[in-house]
Amino acid sequence: KITGTLDKPEVVGYVHFWRGSYRGMLVNNMDGDYFIEGNTIRVQDFHVNTPMIDMDVSGTIDRLTTAMDFVVAVYDIDMRRLQGRFPDDYAVEGHGRFDGIIKGTLDDPVFDGDLIAESLLFNGVEVRNVRGDVGLSGSTILLNNLSFNEGAGSYNVHGAIDYVNNTLHGSSVVKNADIKNLLALSGVETELFSGNLDSNIRFGGSMMNPSLNVVGTIAEGTIADTPVRDITVDLNMINQVAYINKLEGYQGEAGFMTASGSGALWGPLNIKVTAEQLSLDMFTKAAGLETKVAGTAAFAATIEGTSFDPKAHGVVHIDGGGGKDASFDFIRGEFDLAGGIVDVKNFMVQRAVDDKTYQASANGKVPFAALSAKGDPTKLNDRDQLDLTLTLDEANLSLLPTLSEFVAWAQGDMQGTLRITGTAAHPLVNGKISVLEGSTKFRYVKSPIEHMNMTLDFTGTRMTVERFDGMIGNGRYELTGGFGFDGFETTDYDFKFVADKLEIDSDIYDGPLSMEFTFNEADFFRMGRLPKLAGHIDFDNCEMSVPTIPDSEGELPHIILDVMINLGDKVHLYDPYLCDMKLTGSAHFEGSTRYPKPSGTISVKRGGTINYLKTIFKITEGEASFNQLQSFRPSLLFDAETRLTQAKVFLHVDGPLGAANFTLSSSPEMTQEEIIQLLTFRDAYQKGGDNEMDAGDILTLGLQLSFLSEIEGIVRKTFGIDHFTISRGSGSAFERRNASNDKFEEEYNVQLGKYITDNVMLKYTRGIGGDNINRYGFQYDFNSNWGLTAERENHDFIFGVEARWKF
């Protein structure tokens, strides 16, 4: 609508622009109401939509002088709209707002305002409480007191950026900044470093050639979970040359590391790095190895040449710490870098055993081209291929504890030479490794492996086992077969392992162990070819504790199964906290590790017991059936009974291992709660009376469940007793109490049993407190179904016949 005169028109209108730009900024849409009053143009609620932000503008502009006076409200800065300005794998999220003014002229605008954001997310790191003054004068963006928090750290920035001349200058104060998150903000994600940085940072130069000065300290932190302290940083960047004025830190009591020199991004290098007495754990953990290794490392390196063609010389020395339990005495070596090839010189690991020194060494070249090359290694020229020689003629198995924390010690001379060519992705290995009459011992296993003999033959991309055998006690094992390898992937593997009566002595298994297994590749339904483990393992004349089935943090390797577990007539399962029973039967596992198909039953032979609430229950029927689809856990079915002074108690266990139901009943009939109180208080239990547990009862029960069970196990092992238990109650086979006696003395009984032949066990029971019961006798087992007992308690005789059938 146009009113007024031609000299002084007055206009009221609405305008809408599509797809334009202003000073290089793309505008998608711009629309709103405008008013013209003489030379003054006034806009009201003028909405501007750009790919970056949405904002509302209100104010005036003189159409002759272009003088501006606007109020700007950016009501939502969606950080996801800025994702295109960041790398693809660098996620940005969050929302902010901006309120400001625009003055000056169209040719020389002046912009000033406040930026506010409560929470922004940069590469997974939350930045909070963003506050600051942001201004624009001509082509200069001004940052005044821009602050934000990250965790417990605070950042404050002052500076200016000229986006026309691409110059910048300013400073930043950083306090208590988390190093790991600071690196993540810069696009580097690592768990290798931790600590808090205090720093003053000054920046200048241009966007294409920035200058930088960083001065800061890290009071305490870690490198690869190894504590470090008093780290000082003083770095400069001028004309694309980095100057290390000071970079040093300390580790442990004597560890020290430092670096100095300069390096041009596109020119000469002159850098020196040294370290002394750094914990070797720092380097093994940084390499992803969980094995704890004693010792300290020292190294010195000089880097020269140019960034296009660096040259370097380095020396490393690792002290194993010495002593009997040291994995090695020292590791040392030299390397030179020139022309993209690392020349490895006399890199060796050494250890002295008794009066003899053993060592393994490596020499050769490692081209950078071989580390990054893909495909067929034979297509590379000789210069670009690996050429390393590993010599073991003076090596010994005593180096094995360095490689595995499960090896307690090892001994035996190693011989052989391996030549490694090709590339890192597709190495070619040729040579042989052999061990003659070696021995080793694993932790948690008392019996060592002896008379170890091994010969492995490497021919390019295949390894063949020429010999691999040894003995544990009088039992023997042997491995045959081989596999091919393409890079780090195995192919055409086919192994057979046979063990005959290995004499295992450990906390969880004691006795001979025999097995025969094959490991190769086979078809598994529509899933293609998978590894297959087939064979059997035989237990007989042995004792084992209750095995634990660990919870896996991830899926098991997918392996086809055809495994049979056979239990002979003399398999003793004993756990002082849980059970004492003889087992027989078998179990068969087919399918695969992820889709198991189990079958078979393991039964408890006559005479077994189960310990529940520190009460010994005699098992009348017990078996574990492997009938759960896609599960290795069996279903349990146990019936057991015990006779106390006041009642006979029955225990029924039914359900899958780990989730079985325990049900108690009694004769005369009692409730579950009454039965539990009876088992807990024993002779002190009063039906219908006050049976609340006090602190003394809880302490006593706790001692029985822990300390006394440990004592039972130690006595059985030390004296070779087949049956030994300590339990509450008189232990009498007769009901000697009368109901009028309400308060009984605390009574315990000790029961001992020892097989003097395969069928005859001598038995003795001694009561402590109360009537001081003495009972002795024997048990004769005709077979697993029939048995005869004869005992004498004080002046009385007890004879019993036990028979058991399943039908």
ChimeraX attribute file (.defattr): number of C-alpha atoms within 10 A of each C-alpha:
attribute: neighborCount
match mode: 1-to-1
recipient: residues
	/A:1	8
	/A:2	12
	/A:3	11
	/A:4	11
	/A:5	9
	/A:6	9
	/A:7	7
	/A:8	12
	/A:9	13
	/A:10	18
	/A:11	16
	/A:12	15
	/A:13	12
	/A:14	14
	/A:15	10
	/A:16	12
	/A:17	12
	/A:18	11
	/A:19	11
	/A:20	13
	/A:21	12
	/A:22	7
	/A:23	7
	/A:24	7
	/A:25	11
	/A:26	14
	/A:27	18
	/A:28	14
	/A:29	17
	/A:30	19
	/A:31	18
	/A:32	18
	/A:33	16
	/A:34	19
	/A:35	18
	/A:36	20
	/A:37	15
	/A:38	16
	/A:39	15
	/A:40	18
	/A:41	19
	/A:42	20
	/A:43	22
	/A:44	17
	/A:45	17
	/A:46	20
	/A:47	20
	/A:48	19
	/A:49	17
	/A:50	17
	/A:51	12
	/A:52	15
	/A:53	17
	/A:54	18
	/A:55	20
	/A:56	19
	/A:57	20
	/A:58	20
	/A:59	19
	/A:60	21
	/A:61	21
	/A:62	17
	/A:63	13
	/A:64	8
	/A:65	12
	/A:66	19
	/A:67	19
	/A:68	23
	/A:69	18
	/A:70	20
	/A:71	19
	/A:72	22
	/A:73	19
	/A:74	18
	/A:75	15
	/A:76	15
	/A:77	20
	/A:78	18
	/A:79	18
	/A:80	14
	/A:81	14
	/A:82	15
	/A:83	16
	/A:84	11
	/A:85	9
	/A:86	13
	/A:87	9
	/A:88	8
	/A:89	9
	/A:90	17
	/A:91	17
	/A:92	20
	/A:93	17
	/A:94	17
	/A:95	16
	/A:96	17
	/A:97	18
	/A:98	19
	/A:99	18
	/A:100	18
	/A:101	19
	/A:102	23
	/A:103	21
	/A:104	18
	/A:105	16
	/A:106	15
	/A:107	10
	/A:108	15
	/A:109	16
	/A:110	20
	/A:111	21
	/A:112	20
	/A:113	18
	/A:114	16
	/A:115	18
	/A:116	21
	/A:117	19
	/A:118	14
	/A:119	17
	/A:120	20
	/A:121	16
	/A:122	19
	/A:123	18
	/A:124	15
	/A:125	17
	/A:126	17
	/A:127	20
	/A:128	18
	/A:129	15
	/A:130	18
	/A:131	18
	/A:132	21
	/A:133	19
	/A:134	20
	/A:135	20
	/A:136	20
	/A:137	16
	/A:138	17
	/A:139	15
	/A:140	19
	/A:141	19
	/A:142	22
	/A:143	19
	/A:144	18
	/A:145	16
	/A:146	20
	/A:147	21
	/A:148	20
	/A:149	19
	/A:150	20
	/A:151	13
	/A:152	10
	/A:153	18
	/A:154	19
	/A:155	19
	/A:156	18
	/A:157	19
	/A:158	18
	/A:159	18
	/A:160	20
	/A:161	21
	/A:162	18
	/A:163	14
	/A:164	9
	/A:165	11
	/A:166	15
	/A:167	17
	/A:168	21
	/A:169	18
	/A:170	17
	/A:171	18
	/A:172	19
	/A:173	16
	/A:174	20
	/A:175	19
	/A:176	19
	/A:177	21
	/A:178	22
	/A:179	18
	/A:180	18
	/A:181	25
	/A:182	17
	/A:183	13
	/A:184	17
	/A:185	18
	/A:186	11
	/A:187	15
	/A:188	12
	/A:189	15
	/A:190	12
	/A:191	12
	/A:192	15
	/A:193	20
	/A:194	21
	/A:195	19
	/A:196	21
	/A:197	23
	/A:198	20
	/A:199	21
	/A:200	17
	/A:201	19
	/A:202	19
	/A:203	18
	/A:204	20
	/A:205	17
	/A:206	17
	/A:207	14
	/A:208	10
	/A:209	16
	/A:210	17
	/A:211	20
	/A:212	20
	/A:213	17
	/A:214	16
	/A:215	17
	/A:216	19
	/A:217	21
	/A:218	22
	/A:219	16
	/A:220	17
	/A:221	21
	/A:222	16
	/A:223	18
	/A:224	19
	/A:225	15
	/A:226	20
	/A:227	17
	/A:228	23
	/A:229	18
	/A:230	14
	/A:231	21
	/A:232	19
	/A:233	18
	/A:234	19
	/A:235	18
	/A:236	20
	/A:237	22
	/A:238	15
	/A:239	14
	/A:240	17
	/A:241	18
	/A:242	19
	/A:243	19
	/A:244	18
	/A:245	14
	/A:246	17
	/A:247	19
	/A:248	19
	/A:249	21
	/A:250	21
	/A:251	23
	/A:252	13
	/A:253	8
	/A:254	10
	/A:255	17
	/A:256	19
	/A:257	19
	/A:258	17
	/A:259	19
	/A:260	18
	/A:261	17
	/A:262	21
	/A:263	22
	/A:264	17
	/A:265	15
	/A:266	11
	/A:267	14
	/A:268	18
	/A:269	24
	/A:270	18
	/A:271	17
	/A:272	19
	/A:273	17
	/A:274	18
	/A:275	19
	/A:276	19
	/A:277	21
	/A:278	25
	/A:279	22
	/A:280	20
	/A:281	22
	/A:282	21
	/A:283	17
	/A:284	15
	/A:285	18
	/A:286	17
	/A:287	11
	/A:288	9
	/A:289	13
	/A:290	13
	/A:291	15
	/A:292	16
	/A:293	24
	/A:294	17
	/A:295	20
	/A:296	20
	/A:297	22
	/A:298	20
	/A:299	19
	/A:300	18
	/A:301	19
	/A:302	18
	/A:303	22
	/A:304	20
	/A:305	15
	/A:306	16
	/A:307	15
	/A:308	13
	/A:309	14
	/A:310	17
	/A:311	20
	/A:312	18
	/A:313	17
	/A:314	18
	/A:315	17
	/A:316	17
	/A:317	20
	/A:318	22
	/A:319	20
	/A:320	23
	/A:321	16
	/A:322	15
	/A:323	9
	/A:324	10
	/A:325	12
	/A:326	19
	/A:327	23
	/A:328	28
	/A:329	21
	/A:330	21
	/A:331	19
	/A:332	19
	/A:333	19
	/A:334	19
	/A:335	19
	/A:336	18
	/A:337	21
	/A:338	15
	/A:339	11
	/A:340	15
	/A:341	19
	/A:342	19
	/A:343	19
	/A:344	19
	/A:345	17
	/A:346	15
	/A:347	19
	/A:348	18
	/A:349	21
	/A:350	21
	/A:351	22
	/A:352	16
	/A:353	14
	/A:354	7
	/A:355	5
	/A:356	8
	/A:357	13
	/A:358	21
	/A:359	22
	/A:360	22
	/A:361	21
	/A:362	20
	/A:363	20
	/A:364	19
	/A:365	22
	/A:366	23
	/A:367	21
	/A:368	18
	/A:369	17
	/A:370	23
	/A:371	16
	/A:372	10
	/A:373	17
	/A:374	12
	/A:375	11
	/A:376	12
	/A:377	21
	/A:378	13
	/A:379	10
	/A:380	15
	/A:381	9
	/A:382	12
	/A:383	13
	/A:384	22
	/A:385	26
	/A:386	26
	/A:387	21
	/A:388	19
	/A:389	20
	/A:390	18
	/A:391	20
	/A:392	21
	/A:393	17
	/A:394	16
	/A:395	22
	/A:396	24
	/A:397	17
	/A:398	26
	/A:399	24
	/A:400	18
	/A:401	23
	/A:402	19
	/A:403	14
	/A:404	15
	/A:405	15
	/A:406	15
	/A:407	18
	/A:408	19
	/A:409	20
	/A:410	19
	/A:411	19
	/A:412	20
	/A:413	18
	/A:414	25
	/A:415	18
	/A:416	18
	/A:417	18
	/A:418	20
	/A:419	21
	/A:420	20
	/A:421	25
	/A:422	26
	/A:423	27
	/A:424	22
	/A:425	17
	/A:426	22
	/A:427	23
	/A:428	24
	/A:429	21
	/A:430	18
	/A:431	17
	/A:432	19
	/A:433	17
	/A:434	19
	/A:435	23
	/A:436	14
	/A:437	15
	/A:438	20
	/A:439	22
	/A:440	21
	/A:441	18
	/A:442	17
	/A:443	14
	/A:444	13
	/A:445	18
	/A:446	13
	/A:447	18
	/A:448	20
	/A:449	24
	/A:450	21
	/A:451	18
	/A:452	22
	/A:453	19
	/A:454	20
	/A:455	19
	/A:456	17
	/A:457	20
	/A:458	21
	/A:459	14
	/A:460	18
	/A:461	17
	/A:462	19
	/A:463	20
	/A:464	19
	/A:465	16
	/A:466	15
	/A:467	18
	/A:468	18
	/A:469	20
	/A:470	23
	/A:471	21
	/A:472	23
	/A:473	16
	/A:474	12
	/A:475	17
	/A:476	21
	/A:477	20
	/A:478	18
	/A:479	20
	/A:480	16
	/A:481	18
	/A:482	20
	/A:483	17
	/A:484	18
	/A:485	18
	/A:486	14
	/A:487	15
	/A:488	10
	/A:489	8
	/A:490	12
	/A:491	15
	/A:492	11
	/A:493	17
	/A:494	17
	/A:495	16
	/A:496	17
	/A:497	17
	/A:498	18
	/A:499	21
	/A:500	18
	/A:501	20
	/A:502	21
	/A:503	22
	/A:504	21
	/A:505	19
	/A:506	14
	/A:507	12
	/A:508	17
	/A:509	19
	/A:510	19
	/A:511	17
	/A:512	21
	/A:513	21
	/A:514	18
	/A:515	19
	/A:516	18
	/A:517	17
	/A:518	19
	/A:519	19
	/A:520	20
	/A:521	17
	/A:522	14
	/A:523	12
	/A:524	15
	/A:525	7
	/A:526	6
	/A:527	7
	/A:528	8
	/A:529	13
	/A:530	16
	/A:531	18
	/A:532	22
	/A:533	22
	/A:534	17
	/A:535	17
	/A:536	18
	/A:537	16
	/A:538	18
	/A:539	23
	/A:540	19
	/A:541	14
	/A:542	21
	/A:543	21
	/A:544	17
	/A:545	17
	/A:546	14
	/A:547	10
	/A:548	7
	/A:549	10
	/A:550	6
	/A:551	6
	/A:552	7
	/A:553	6
	/A:554	6
	/A:555	8
	/A:556	10
	/A:557	11
	/A:558	13
	/A:559	22
	/A:560	26
	/A:561	23
	/A:562	20
	/A:563	20
	/A:564	20
	/A:565	17
	/A:566	18
	/A:567	22
	/A:568	16
	/A:569	15
	/A:570	16
	/A:571	21
	/A:572	26
	/A:573	21
	/A:574	22
	/A:575	21
	/A:576	23
	/A:577	20
	/A:578	19
	/A:579	20
	/A:580	24
	/A:581	21
	/A:582	23
	/A:583	22
	/A:584	19
	/A:585	18
	/A:586	19
	/A:587	20
	/A:588	17
	/A:589	21
	/A:590	18
	/A:591	17
	/A:592	22
	/A:593	20
	/A:594	16
	/A:595	16
	/A:596	19
	/A:597	20
	/A:598	26
	/A:599	18
	/A:600	17
	/A:601	18
	/A:602	20
	/A:603	20
	/A:604	24
	/A:605	24
	/A:606	24
	/A:607	17
	/A:608	22
	/A:609	23
	/A:610	24
	/A:611	17
	/A:612	15
	/A:613	15
	/A:614	23
	/A:615	24
	/A:616	22
	/A:617	21
	/A:618	22
	/A:619	24
	/A:620	18
	/A:621	19
	/A:622	23
	/A:623	19
	/A:624	22
	/A:625	20
	/A:626	23
	/A:627	18
	/A:628	15
	/A:629	13
	/A:630	15
	/A:631	16
	/A:632	19
	/A:633	17
	/A:634	23
	/A:635	20
	/A:636	22
	/A:637	19
	/A:638	19
	/A:639	18
	/A:640	20
	/A:641	21
	/A:642	16
	/A:643	20
	/A:644	21
	/A:645	18
	/A:646	18
	/A:647	16
	/A:648	15
	/A:649	22
	/A:650	20
	/A:651	20
	/A:652	18
	/A:653	17
	/A:654	17
	/A:655	15
	/A:656	19
	/A:657	15
	/A:658	11
	/A:659	10
	/A:660	14
	/A:661	13
	/A:662	12
	/A:663	12
	/A:664	17
	/A:665	18
	/A:666	18
	/A:667	11
	/A:668	9
	/A:669	12
	/A:670	16
	/A:671	11
	/A:672	13
	/A:673	10
	/A:674	18
	/A:675	22
	/A:676	16
	/A:677	18
	/A:678	22
	/A:679	19
	/A:680	21
	/A:681	19
	/A:682	21
	/A:683	21
	/A:684	18
	/A:685	21
	/A:686	17
	/A:687	13
	/A:688	7
	/A:689	8
	/A:690	8
	/A:691	15
	/A:692	9
	/A:693	12
	/A:694	8
	/A:695	8
	/A:696	9
	/A:697	13
	/A:698	12
	/A:699	12
	/A:700	11
	/A:701	17
	/A:702	13
	/A:703	13
	/A:704	20
	/A:705	20
	/A:706	13
	/A:707	10
	/A:708	19
	/A:709	20
	/A:710	15
	/A:711	15
	/A:712	19
	/A:713	18
	/A:714	14
	/A:715	15
	/A:716	18
	/A:717	10
	/A:718	8
	/A:719	8
	/A:720	12
	/A:721	15
	/A:722	18
	/A:723	20
	/A:724	23
	/A:725	22
	/A:726	22
	/A:727	19
	/A:728	23
	/A:729	24
	/A:730	29
	/A:731	25
	/A:732	21
	/A:733	15
	/A:734	13
	/A:735	12
	/A:736	9
	/A:737	13
	/A:738	9
	/A:739	8
	/A:740	6
	/A:741	8
	/A:742	13
	/A:743	11
	/A:744	13
	/A:745	13
	/A:746	15
	/A:747	19
	/A:748	18
	/A:749	20
	/A:750	20
	/A:751	17
	/A:752	18
	/A:753	20
	/A:754	18
	/A:755	17
	/A:756	10
	/A:757	9
	/A:758	9
	/A:759	13
	/A:760	17
	/A:761	19
	/A:762	20
	/A:763	20
	/A:764	19
	/A:765	24
	/A:766	20
	/A:767	22
	/A:768	18
	/A:769	15
	/A:770	13
	/A:771	14
	/A:772	17
	/A:773	19
	/A:774	19
	/A:775	22
	/A:776	19
	/A:777	18
	/A:778	17
	/A:779	21
	/A:780	18
	/A:781	17
	/A:782	11
	/A:783	11
	/A:784	16
	/A:785	14
	/A:786	14
	/A:787	19
	/A:788	15
	/A:789	18
	/A:790	16
	/A:791	20
	/A:792	16
	/A:793	18
	/A:794	12
	/A:795	7
	/A:796	9
	/A:797	12
	/A:798	14
	/A:799	11
	/A:800	10
	/A:801	11
	/A:802	12
	/A:803	11
	/A:804	12
	/A:805	9
	/A:806	5
	/A:807	2
